[in-house]
């Protein structure tokens, strides 16, 4: 399994740049390799657990 790409940003003004970056990376490496914290974690879900699960699924951690 290919390594995943995690995109994290917390500033409203960087939202558009992060979105374009994610689009370009998905085109180059496949959408299944991209994990954006803003889209990949549902409201109310524990951030650390969701991130750990996403990274394990993409083969980024043991």
CHARMM-style PDB file with segment names, atoms N, HN, CA, C and O in Angstrom:
ATOM      1  N   UNK     1       0.850  -1.185   0.000  1.00  0.00      PROA
ATOM      2  CA  UNK     1       0.000   0.000   0.000  1.00  0.00      PROA
ATOM      3  C   UNK     1       0.886   1.235   0.000  1.00  0.00      PROA
ATOM      4  O   UNK     1       1.896   1.282   0.703  1.00  0.00      PROA
ATOM      5  N   UNK     2       0.519   2.208  -0.767  1.00  0.00      PROA
ATOM      6  HN  UNK     2      -0.301   2.170  -1.338  1.00  0.00      PROA
ATOM      7  CA  UNK     2       1.282   3.454  -0.859  1.00  0.00      PROA
ATOM      8  C   UNK     2       1.114   4.271   0.413  1.00  0.00      PROA
ATOM      9  O   UNK     2       0.079   4.213   1.076  1.00  0.00      PROA
ATOM     10  N   UNK     3       2.134   5.021   0.732  1.00  0.00      PROA
ATOM     11  HN  UNK     3       2.975   5.068   0.193  1.00  0.00      PROA
ATOM     12  CA  UNK     3       2.073   5.916   1.886  1.00  0.00      PROA
ATOM     13  C   UNK     3       1.045   7.004   1.641  1.00  0.00      PROA
ATOM     14  O   UNK     3       0.832   7.419   0.502  1.00  0.00      PROA
ATOM     15  N   UNK     4       0.415   7.462   2.696  1.00  0.00      PROA
ATOM     16  HN  UNK     4       0.588   7.125   3.622  1.00  0.00      PROA
ATOM     17  CA  UNK     4      -0.590   8.497   2.577  1.00  0.00      PROA
ATOM     18  C   UNK     4       0.004   9.888   2.706  1.00  0.00      PROA
ATOM     19  O   UNK     4       1.148  10.069   3.123  1.00  0.00      PROA
ATOM     20  N   UNK     5      -0.814  10.862   2.335  1.00  0.00      PROA
ATOM     21  HN  UNK     5      -1.743  10.714   1.996  1.00  0.00      PROA
ATOM     22  CA  UNK     5      -0.431  12.264   2.431  1.00  0.00      PROA
ATOM     23  C   UNK     5      -1.455  12.936   3.333  1.00  0.00      PROA
ATOM     24  O   UNK     5      -2.650  12.933   3.039  1.00  0.00      PROA
ATOM     25  N   UNK     6      -0.985  13.507   4.424  1.00  0.00      PROA
ATOM     26  HN  UNK     6      -0.014  13.509   4.663  1.00  0.00      PROA
ATOM     27  CA  UNK     6      -1.845  14.156   5.395  1.00  0.00      PROA
ATOM     28  C   UNK     6      -1.724  15.661   5.238  1.00  0.00      PROA
ATOM     29  O   UNK     6      -0.623  16.207   5.305  1.00  0.00      PROA
ATOM     30  N   UNK     7      -2.846  16.335   5.029  1.00  0.00      PROA
ATOM     31  HN  UNK     7      -3.741  15.891   4.975  1.00  0.00      PROA
ATOM     32  CA  UNK     7      -2.866  17.791   4.889  1.00  0.00      PROA
ATOM     33  C   UNK     7      -3.643  18.356   6.075  1.00  0.00      PROA
ATOM     34  O   UNK     7      -4.822  18.058   6.268  1.00  0.00      PROA
ATOM     35  N   UNK     8      -2.960  19.172   6.857  1.00  0.00      PROA
ATOM     36  HN  UNK     8      -2.003  19.414   6.701  1.00  0.00      PROA
ATOM     37  CA  UNK     8      -3.569  19.766   8.036  1.00  0.00      PROA
ATOM     38  C   UNK     8      -3.392  21.277   7.967  1.00  0.00      PROA
ATOM     39  O   UNK     8      -2.293  21.773   7.722  1.00  0.00      PROA
ATOM     40  N   UNK     9      -4.466  21.992   8.182  1.00  0.00      PROA
ATOM     41  HN  UNK     9      -5.360  21.589   8.381  1.00  0.00      PROA
ATOM     42  CA  UNK     9      -4.390  23.449   8.260  1.00  0.00      PROA
ATOM     43  C   UNK     9      -5.475  23.926   9.200  1.00  0.00      PROA
ATOM     44  O   UNK     9      -6.516  23.282   9.323  1.00  0.00      PROA
ATOM     45  N   UNK    10      -5.254  25.014   9.845  1.00  0.00      PROA
ATOM     46  HN  UNK    10      -4.408  25.538   9.745  1.00  0.00      PROA
ATOM     47  CA  UNK    10      -6.209  25.525  10.818  1.00  0.00      PROA
ATOM     48  C   UNK    10      -6.487  27.008  10.645  1.00  0.00      PROA
ATOM     49  O   UNK    10      -7.047  27.633  11.545  1.00  0.00      PROA
ATOM     50  N   UNK    11      -6.123  27.565   9.552  1.00  0.00      PROA
ATOM     51  HN  UNK    11      -5.667  27.057   8.821  1.00  0.00      PROA
ATOM     52  CA  UNK    11      -6.363  28.980   9.321  1.00  0.00      PROA
ATOM     53  C   UNK    11      -7.359  29.136   8.167  1.00  0.00      PROA
ATOM     54  O   UNK    11      -7.208  28.524   7.110  1.00  0.00      PROA
ATOM     55  N   UNK    12      -8.356  29.953   8.392  1.00  0.00      PROA
ATOM     56  HN  UNK    12      -8.478  30.450   9.251  1.00  0.00      PROA
ATOM     57  CA  UNK    12      -9.384  30.137   7.374  1.00  0.00      PROA
ATOM     58  C   UNK    12      -8.799  30.669   6.067  1.00  0.00      PROA
ATOM     59  O   UNK    12      -9.252  30.299   4.984  1.00  0.00      PROA
ATOM     60  N   UNK    13      -7.793  31.536   6.170  1.00  0.00      PROA
ATOM     61  HN  UNK    13      -7.424  31.836   7.050  1.00  0.00      PROA
ATOM     62  CA  UNK    13      -7.216  32.115   4.948  1.00  0.00      PROA
ATOM     63  C   UNK    13      -6.398  31.112   4.138  1.00  0.00      PROA
ATOM     64  O   UNK    13      -6.091  31.377   2.976  1.00  0.00      PROA
ATOM     65  N   UNK    14      -6.042  29.976   4.716  1.00  0.00      PROA
ATOM     66  HN  UNK    14      -6.292  29.760   5.659  1.00  0.00      PROA
ATOM     67  CA  UNK    14      -5.275  28.964   3.965  1.00  0.00      PROA
ATOM     68  C   UNK    14      -6.160  27.851   3.410  1.00  0.00      PROA
ATOM     69  O   UNK    14      -5.665  26.928   2.763  1.00  0.00      PROA
ATOM     70  N   UNK    15      -7.450  27.933   3.658  1.00  0.00      PROA
ATOM     71  HN  UNK    15      -7.852  28.683   4.184  1.00  0.00      PROA
ATOM     72  CA  UNK    15      -8.396  26.905   3.237  1.00  0.00      PROA
ATOM     73  C   UNK    15      -8.336  26.653   1.738  1.00  0.00      PROA
ATOM     74  O   UNK    15      -8.302  25.500   1.307  1.00  0.00      PROA
ATOM     75  N   UNK    16      -8.323  27.704   0.944  1.00  0.00      PROA
ATOM     76  HN  UNK    16      -8.351  28.640   1.293  1.00  0.00      PROA
ATOM     77  CA  UNK    16      -8.333  27.550  -0.511  1.00  0.00      PROA
ATOM     78  C   UNK    16      -7.016  26.968  -1.026  1.00  0.00      PROA
ATOM     79  O   UNK    16      -7.018  26.114  -1.912  1.00  0.00      PROA
ATOM     80  N   UNK    17      -5.912  27.423  -0.479  1.00  0.00      PROA
ATOM     81  HN  UNK    17      -5.911  28.117   0.241  1.00  0.00      PROA
ATOM     82  CA  UNK    17      -4.605  26.894  -0.891  1.00  0.00      PROA
ATOM     83  C   UNK    17      -4.493  25.414  -0.540  1.00  0.00      PROA
ATOM     84  O   UNK    17      -3.985  24.624  -1.336  1.00  0.00      PROA
ATOM     85  N   UNK    18      -4.963  25.037   0.639  1.00  0.00      PROA
ATOM     86  HN  UNK    18      -5.376  25.678   1.286  1.00  0.00      PROA
ATOM     87  CA  UNK    18      -4.921  23.630   1.044  1.00  0.00      PROA
ATOM     88  C   UNK    18      -5.811  22.783   0.137  1.00  0.00      PROA
ATOM     89  O   UNK    18      -5.465  21.648  -0.191  1.00  0.00      PROA
ATOM     90  N   UNK    19      -6.932  23.322  -0.258  1.00  0.00      PROA
ATOM     91  HN  UNK    19      -7.213  24.244   0.009  1.00  0.00      PROA
ATOM     92  CA  UNK    19      -7.825  22.608  -1.173  1.00  0.00      PROA
ATOM     93  C   UNK    19      -7.198  22.380  -2.530  1.00  0.00      PROA
ATOM     94  O   UNK    19      -7.300  21.287  -3.087  1.00  0.00      PROA
ATOM     95  N   UNK    20      -6.555  23.392  -3.066  1.00  0.00      PROA
ATOM     96  HN  UNK    20      -6.473  24.280  -2.614  1.00  0.00      PROA
ATOM     97  CA  UNK    20      -5.885  23.246  -4.372  1.00  0.00      PROA
ATOM     98  C   UNK    20      -4.723  22.277  -4.280  1.00  0.00      PROA
ATOM     99  O   UNK    20      -4.501  21.479  -5.191  1.00  0.00      PROA
ATOM    100  N   UNK    21      -3.974  22.343  -3.173  1.00  0.00      PROA
ATOM    101  HN  UNK    21      -4.155  22.991  -2.433  1.00  0.00      PROA
ATOM    102  CA  UNK    21      -2.873  21.412  -2.957  1.00  0.00      PROA
ATOM    103  C   UNK    21      -3.402  19.986  -2.917  1.00  0.00      PROA
ATOM    104  O   UNK    21      -2.835  19.093  -3.547  1.00  0.00      PROA
ATOM    105  N   UNK    22      -4.476  19.769  -2.187  1.00  0.00      PROA
ATOM    106  HN  UNK    22      -4.937  20.494  -1.675  1.00  0.00      PROA
ATOM    107  CA  UNK    22      -5.072  18.432  -2.093  1.00  0.00      PROA
ATOM    108  C   UNK    22      -5.526  17.946  -3.469  1.00  0.00      PROA
ATOM    109  O   UNK    22      -5.328  16.778  -3.804  1.00  0.00      PROA
ATOM    110  N   UNK    23      -6.127  18.818  -4.261  1.00  0.00      PROA
ATOM    111  HN  UNK    23      -6.288  19.767  -3.989  1.00  0.00      PROA
ATOM    112  CA  UNK    23      -6.560  18.445  -5.615  1.00  0.00      PROA
ATOM    113  C   UNK    23      -5.382  18.020  -6.478  1.00  0.00      PROA
ATOM    114  O   UNK    23      -5.444  16.999  -7.163  1.00  0.00      PROA
ATOM    115  N   UNK    24      -4.313  18.799  -6.443  1.00  0.00      PROA
ATOM    116  HN  UNK    24      -4.262  19.628  -5.887  1.00  0.00      PROA
ATOM    117  CA  UNK    24      -3.127  18.488  -7.256  1.00  0.00      PROA
ATOM    118  C   UNK    24      -2.463  17.192  -6.802  1.00  0.00      PROA
ATOM    119  O   UNK    24      -2.052  16.377  -7.628  1.00  0.00      PROA
ATOM    120  N   UNK    25      -2.361  17.005  -5.492  1.00  0.00      PROA
ATOM    121  HN  UNK    25      -2.695  17.667  -4.821  1.00  0.00      PROA
ATOM    122  CA  UNK    25      -1.756  15.777  -4.975  1.00  0.00      PROA
ATOM    123  C   UNK    25      -2.620  14.557  -5.295  1.00  0.00      PROA
ATOM    124  O   UNK    25      -2.094  13.491  -5.616  1.00  0.00      PROA
ATOM    125  N   UNK    26      -3.933  14.708  -5.209  1.00  0.00      PROA
ATOM    126  HN  UNK    26      -4.360  15.574  -4.948  1.00  0.00      PROA
ATOM    127  CA  UNK    26      -4.835  13.606  -5.543  1.00  0.00      PROA
ATOM    128  C   UNK    26      -4.703  13.227  -7.016  1.00  0.00      PROA
ATOM    129  O   UNK    26      -4.748  12.047  -7.363  1.00  0.00      PROA
ATOM    130  N   UNK    27      -4.541  14.213  -7.868  1.00  0.00      PROA
ATOM    131  HN  UNK    27      -4.505  15.171  -7.586  1.00  0.00      PROA
ATOM    132  CA  UNK    27      -4.362  13.934  -9.291  1.00  0.00      PROA
ATOM    133  C   UNK    27      -3.054  13.181  -9.541  1.00  0.00      PROA
ATOM    134  O   UNK    27      -2.997  12.279 -10.376  1.00  0.00      PROA
ATOM    135  N   UNK    28      -2.021  13.556  -8.820  1.00  0.00      PROA
ATOM    136  HN  UNK    28      -2.066  14.289  -8.142  1.00  0.00      PROA
ATOM    137  CA  UNK    28      -0.707  12.937  -9.014  1.00  0.00      PROA
ATOM    138  C   UNK    28      -0.587  11.568  -8.345  1.00  0.00      PROA
ATOM    139  O   UNK    28       0.030  10.660  -8.902  1.00  0.00      PROA
ATOM    140  N   UNK    29      -1.171  11.413  -7.155  1.00  0.00      PROA
ATOM    141  HN  UNK    29      -1.672  12.150  -6.702  1.00  0.00      PROA
ATOM    142  CA  UNK    29      -0.949  10.198  -6.370  1.00  0.00      PROA
ATOM    143  C   UNK    29      -2.199   9.368  -6.122  1.00  0.00      PROA
ATOM    144  O   UNK    29      -2.105   8.262  -5.589  1.00  0.00      PROA
ATOM    145  N   UNK    30      -3.366   9.880  -6.496  1.00  0.00      PROA
ATOM    146  HN  UNK    30      -3.442  10.778  -6.928  1.00  0.00      PROA
ATOM    147  CA  UNK    30      -4.621   9.179  -6.262  1.00  0.00      PROA
ATOM    148  C   UNK    30      -5.353   9.741  -5.053  1.00  0.00      PROA
ATOM    149  O   UNK    30      -4.752  10.005  -4.012  1.00  0.00      PROA
ATOM    150  N   UNK    31      -6.641   9.916  -5.205  1.00  0.00      PROA
ATOM    151  HN  UNK    31      -7.130   9.701  -6.050  1.00  0.00      PROA
ATOM    152  CA  UNK    31      -7.452  10.519  -4.148  1.00  0.00      PROA
ATOM    153  C   UNK    31      -7.432   9.700  -2.858  1.00  0.00      PROA
ATOM    154  O   UNK    31      -7.561  10.263  -1.771  1.00  0.00      PROA
ATOM    155  N   UNK    32      -7.273   8.383  -2.964  1.00  0.00      PROA
ATOM    156  HN  UNK    32      -7.169   7.926  -3.847  1.00  0.00      PROA
ATOM    157  CA  UNK    32      -7.285   7.529  -1.773  1.00  0.00      PROA
ATOM    158  C   UNK    32      -6.067   7.747  -0.880  1.00  0.00      PROA
ATOM    159  O   UNK    32      -6.063   7.304   0.269  1.00  0.00      PROA
ATOM    160  N   UNK    33      -5.037   8.419  -1.385  1.00  0.00      PROA
ATOM    161  HN  UNK    33      -5.040   8.779  -2.318  1.00  0.00      PROA
ATOM    162  CA  UNK    33      -3.836   8.658  -0.583  1.00  0.00      PROA
ATOM    163  C   UNK    33      -3.901   9.965   0.202  1.00  0.00      PROA
ATOM    164  O   UNK    33      -3.032  10.227   1.034  1.00  0.00      PROA
ATOM    165  N   UNK    34      -4.916  10.786  -0.049  1.00  0.00      PROA
ATOM    166  HN  UNK    34      -5.622  10.573  -0.725  1.00  0.00      PROA
ATOM    167  CA  UNK    34      -5.017  12.108   0.568  1.00  0.00      PROA
ATOM    168  C   UNK    34      -5.956  12.076   1.761  1.00  0.00      PROA
ATOM    169  O   UNK    34      -7.073  11.565   1.669  1.00  0.00      PROA
ATOM    170  N   UNK    35      -5.506  12.617   2.871  1.00  0.00      PROA
ATOM    171  HN  UNK    35      -4.599  13.032   2.946  1.00  0.00      PROA
ATOM    172  CA  UNK    35      -6.340  12.759   4.060  1.00  0.00      PROA
ATOM    173  C   UNK    35      -6.274  14.203   4.512  1.00  0.00      PROA
ATOM    174  O   UNK    35      -5.223  14.684   4.936  1.00  0.00      PROA
ATOM    175  N   UNK    36      -7.395  14.891   4.420  1.00  0.00      PROA
ATOM    176  HN  UNK    36      -8.249  14.500   4.076  1.00  0.00      PROA
ATOM    177  CA  UNK    36      -7.478  16.278   4.895  1.00  0.00      PROA
ATOM    178  C   UNK    36      -8.239  16.285   6.201  1.00  0.00      PROA
ATOM    179  O   UNK    36      -9.357  15.774   6.277  1.00  0.00      PROA
ATOM    180  N   UNK    37      -7.646  16.856   7.219  1.00  0.00      PROA
ATOM    181  HN  UNK    37      -6.738  17.271   7.156  1.00  0.00      PROA
ATOM    182  CA  UNK    37      -8.285  16.836   8.529  1.00  0.00      PROA
ATOM    183  C   UNK    37      -9.659  17.500   8.510  1.00  0.00      PROA
ATOM    184  O   UNK    37     -10.554  17.086   9.246  1.00  0.00      PROA
ATOM    185  N   UNK    38      -9.828  18.487   7.708  1.00  0.00      PROA
ATOM    186  HN  UNK    38      -9.100  18.823   7.110  1.00  0.00      PROA
ATOM    187  CA  UNK    38     -11.096  19.217   7.676  1.00  0.00      PROA
ATOM    188  C   UNK    38     -12.220  18.410   7.022  1.00  0.00      PROA
ATOM    189  O   UNK    38     -13.394  18.623   7.323  1.00  0.00      PROA
ATOM    190  N   UNK    39     -11.862  17.488   6.130  1.00  0.00      PROA
ATOM    191  HN  UNK    39     -10.908  17.315   5.884  1.00  0.00      PROA
ATOM    192  CA  UNK    39     -12.867  16.671   5.446  1.00  0.00      PROA
ATOM    193  C   UNK    39     -12.899  15.240   5.953  1.00  0.00      PROA
ATOM    194  O   UNK    39     -13.924  14.567   5.838  1.00  0.00      PROA
ATOM    195  N   UNK    40     -11.799  14.766   6.510  1.00  0.00      PROA
ATOM    196  HN  UNK    40     -10.967  15.313   6.603  1.00  0.00      PROA
ATOM    197  CA  UNK    40     -11.686  13.367   6.875  1.00  0.00      PROA
ATOM    198  C   UNK    40     -12.107  13.035   8.287  1.00  0.00      PROA
ATOM    199  O   UNK    40     -12.114  11.865   8.668  1.00  0.00      PROA
ATOM    200  N   UNK    41     -12.458  14.039   9.071  1.00  0.00      PROA
ATOM    201  HN  UNK    41     -12.452  14.989   8.761  1.00  0.00      PROA
ATOM    202  CA  UNK    41     -12.853  13.807  10.458  1.00  0.00      PROA
ATOM    203  C   UNK    41     -14.215  14.460  10.687  1.00  0.00      PROA
ATOM    204  O   UNK    41     -14.374  15.670  10.529  1.00  0.00      PROA
ATOM    205  N   UNK    42     -15.179  13.645  11.056  1.00  0.00      PROA
ATOM    206  HN  UNK    42     -15.049  12.661  11.184  1.00  0.00      PROA
ATOM    207  CA  UNK    42     -16.520  14.153  11.308  1.00  0.00      PROA
ATOM    208  C   UNK    42     -16.567  14.960  12.605  1.00  0.00      PROA
ATOM    209  O   UNK    42     -15.773  14.717  13.514  1.00  0.00      PROA
ATOM    210  N   UNK    43     -17.493  15.919  12.698  1.00  0.00      PROA
ATOM    211  HN  UNK    43     -18.139  16.117  11.960  1.00  0.00      PROA
ATOM    212  CA  UNK    43     -17.626  16.705  13.924  1.00  0.00      PROA
ATOM    213  C   UNK    43     -17.893  15.802  15.127  1.00  0.00      PROA
ATOM    214  O   UNK    43     -18.684  14.863  15.045  1.00  0.00      PROA
ATOM    215  N   UNK    44     -17.228  16.094  16.240  1.00  0.00      PROA
ATOM    216  HN  UNK    44     -16.586  16.857  16.307  1.00  0.00      PROA
ATOM    217  CA  UNK    44     -17.424  15.344  17.468  1.00  0.00      PROA
ATOM    218  C   UNK    44     -16.551  14.112  17.617  1.00  0.00      PROA
ATOM    219  O   UNK    44     -16.510  13.509  18.689  1.00  0.00      PROA
ATOM    220  N   UNK    45     -15.845  13.727  16.549  1.00  0.00      PROA
ATOM    221  HN  UNK    45     -15.878  14.217  15.678  1.00  0.00      PROA
ATOM    222  CA  UNK    45     -14.972  12.552  16.608  1.00  0.00      PROA
ATOM    223  C   UNK    45     -13.632  12.958  17.201  1.00  0.00      PROA
ATOM    224  O   UNK    45     -13.119  14.037  16.904  1.00  0.00      PROA
ATOM    225  N   UNK    46     -13.067  12.104  18.033  1.00  0.00      PROA
ATOM    226  HN  UNK    46     -13.484  11.228  18.275  1.00  0.00      PROA
ATOM    227  CA  UNK    46     -11.762  12.380  18.637  1.00  0.00      PROA
ATOM    228  C   UNK    46     -10.713  12.515  17.534  1.00  0.00      PROA
ATOM    229  O   UNK    46     -10.497  11.582  16.760  1.00  0.00      PROA
ATOM    230  N   UNK    47     -10.065  13.676  17.465  1.00  0.00      PROA
ATOM    231  HN  UNK    47     -10.241  14.434  18.093  1.00  0.00      PROA
ATOM    232  CA  UNK    47      -9.097  13.983  16.409  1.00  0.00      PROA
ATOM    233  C   UNK    47      -7.945  12.984  16.385  1.00  0.00      PROA
ATOM    234  O   UNK    47      -7.585  12.474  15.323  1.00  0.00      PROA
ATOM    235  N   UNK    48      -7.366  12.703  17.551  1.00  0.00      PROA
ATOM    236  HN  UNK    48      -7.658  13.117  18.413  1.00  0.00      PROA
ATOM    237  CA  UNK    48      -6.204  11.809  17.611  1.00  0.00      PROA
ATOM    238  C   UNK    48      -6.557  10.404  17.151  1.00  0.00      PROA
ATOM    239  O   UNK    48      -5.784   9.782  16.422  1.00  0.00      PROA
ATOM    240  N   UNK    49      -7.700   9.901  17.561  1.00  0.00      PROA
ATOM    241  HN  UNK    49      -8.328  10.406  18.153  1.00  0.00      PROA
ATOM    242  CA  UNK    49      -8.116   8.560  17.159  1.00  0.00      PROA
ATOM    243  C   UNK    49      -8.409   8.503  15.661  1.00  0.00      PROA
ATOM    244  O   UNK    49      -8.011   7.550  14.991  1.00  0.00      PROA
ATOM    245  N   UNK    50      -9.097   9.507  15.135  1.00  0.00      PROA
ATOM    246  HN  UNK    50      -9.420  10.281  15.680  1.00  0.00      PROA
ATOM    247  CA  UNK    50      -9.423   9.530  13.709  1.00  0.00      PROA
ATOM    248  C   UNK    50      -8.157   9.628  12.858  1.00  0.00      PROA
ATOM    249  O   UNK    50      -8.044   8.964  11.828  1.00  0.00      PROA
ATOM    250  N   UNK    51      -7.222  10.444  13.283  1.00  0.00      PROA
ATOM    251  HN  UNK    51      -7.314  10.983  14.120  1.00  0.00      PROA
ATOM    252  CA  UNK    51      -5.961  10.589  12.553  1.00  0.00      PROA
ATOM    253  C   UNK    51      -5.165   9.291  12.591  1.00  0.00      PROA
ATOM    254  O   UNK    51      -4.643   8.850  11.567  1.00  0.00      PROA
ATOM    255  N   UNK    52      -5.070   8.680  13.764  1.00  0.00      PROA
ATOM    256  HN  UNK    52      -5.494   9.038  14.596  1.00  0.00      PROA
ATOM    257  CA  UNK    52      -4.348   7.416  13.892  1.00  0.00      PROA
ATOM    258  C   UNK    52      -4.964   6.342  12.999  1.00  0.00      PROA
ATOM    259  O   UNK    52      -4.240   5.606  12.329  1.00  0.00      PROA
ATOM    260  N   UNK    53      -6.276   6.249  12.985  1.00  0.00      PROA
ATOM    261  HN  UNK    53      -6.864   6.847  13.530  1.00  0.00      PROA
ATOM    262  CA  UNK    53      -6.974   5.264  12.142  1.00  0.00      PROA
ATOM    263  C   UNK    53      -6.709   5.536  10.665  1.00  0.00      PROA
ATOM    264  O   UNK    53      -6.438   4.605   9.907  1.00  0.00      PROA
ATOM    265  N   UNK    54      -6.783   6.783  10.249  1.00  0.00      PROA
ATOM    266  HN  UNK    54      -7.003   7.540  10.864  1.00  0.00      PROA
ATOM    267  CA  UNK    54      -6.568   7.135   8.841  1.00  0.00      PROA
ATOM    268  C   UNK    54      -5.138   6.837   8.408  1.00  0.00      PROA
ATOM    269  O   UNK    54      -4.918   6.339   7.303  1.00  0.00      PROA
ATOM    270  N   UNK    55      -4.174   7.132   9.256  1.00  0.00      PROA
ATOM    271  HN  UNK    55      -4.353   7.537  10.153  1.00  0.00      PROA
ATOM    272  CA  UNK    55      -2.784   6.894   8.900  1.00  0.00      PROA
ATOM    273  C   UNK    55      -2.466   5.405   8.872  1.00  0.00      PROA
ATOM    274  O   UNK    55      -1.698   4.959   8.020  1.00  0.00      PROA
ATOM    275  N   UNK    56      -3.039   4.628   9.785  1.00  0.00      PROA
ATOM    276  HN  UNK    56      -3.663   4.991  10.478  1.00  0.00      PROA
ATOM    277  CA  UNK    56      -2.837   3.174   9.765  1.00  0.00      PROA
ATOM    278  C   UNK    56      -3.443   2.573   8.502  1.00  0.00      PROA
ATOM    279  O   UNK    56      -2.829   1.711   7.873  1.00  0.00      PROA
ATOM    280  N   UNK    57      -4.627   3.013   8.128  1.00  0.00      PROA
ATOM    281  HN  UNK    57      -5.126   3.713   8.638  1.00  0.00      PROA
ATOM    282  CA  UNK    57      -5.318   2.509   6.939  1.00  0.00      PROA
ATOM    283  C   UNK    57      -4.497   2.784   5.683  1.00  0.00      PROA
ATOM    284  O   UNK    57      -4.502   1.977   4.754  1.00  0.00      PROA
ATOM    285  N   UNK    58      -3.805   3.895   5.645  1.00  0.00      PROA
ATOM    286  HN  UNK    58      -3.801   4.551   6.400  1.00  0.00      PROA
ATOM    287  CA  UNK    58      -3.021   4.260   4.464  1.00  0.00      PROA
ATOM    288  C   UNK    58      -1.588   3.731   4.535  1.00  0.00      PROA
ATOM    289  O   UNK    58      -0.775   4.046   3.667  1.00  0.00      PROA
ATOM    290  N   UNK    59      -1.272   2.944   5.542  1.00  0.00      PROA
ATOM    291  HN  UNK    59      -1.933   2.688   6.247  1.00  0.00      PROA
ATOM    292  CA  UNK    59       0.050   2.333   5.630  1.00  0.00      PROA
ATOM    293  C   UNK    59       1.145   3.258   6.123  1.00  0.00      PROA
ATOM    294  O   UNK    59       2.326   2.997   5.897  1.00  0.00      PROA
ATOM    295  N   UNK    60       0.768   4.335   6.795  1.00  0.00      PROA
ATOM    296  HN  UNK    60      -0.192   4.547   6.979  1.00  0.00      PROA
ATOM    297  CA  UNK    60       1.764   5.305   7.254  1.00  0.00      PROA
ATOM    298  C   UNK    60       2.360   4.951   8.603  1.00  0.00      PROA
ATOM    299  O   UNK    60       3.432   5.444   8.954  1.00  0.00      PROA
ATOM    300  N   UNK    61       1.689   4.115   9.354  1.00  0.00      PROA
ATOM    301  HN  UNK    61       0.818   3.715   9.068  1.00  0.00      PROA
ATOM    302  CA  UNK    61       2.179   3.754  10.685  1.00  0.00      PROA
ATOM    303  C   UNK    61       2.060   2.259  10.857  1.00  0.00      PROA
ATOM    304  O   UNK    61       1.284   1.596  10.168  1.00  0.00      PROA
ATOM    305  N   UNK    62       2.833   1.741  11.779  1.00  0.00      PROA
ATOM    306  HN  UNK    62       3.463   2.279  12.339  1.00  0.00      PROA
ATOM    307  CA  UNK    62       2.852   0.312  12.049  1.00  0.00      PROA
ATOM    308  C   UNK    62       1.672  -0.206  12.717  1.00  0.00      PROA
ATOM    309  OT1 UNK    62       1.593  -1.404  12.989  1.00  0.00      PROA
TER     310      UNK     62
END
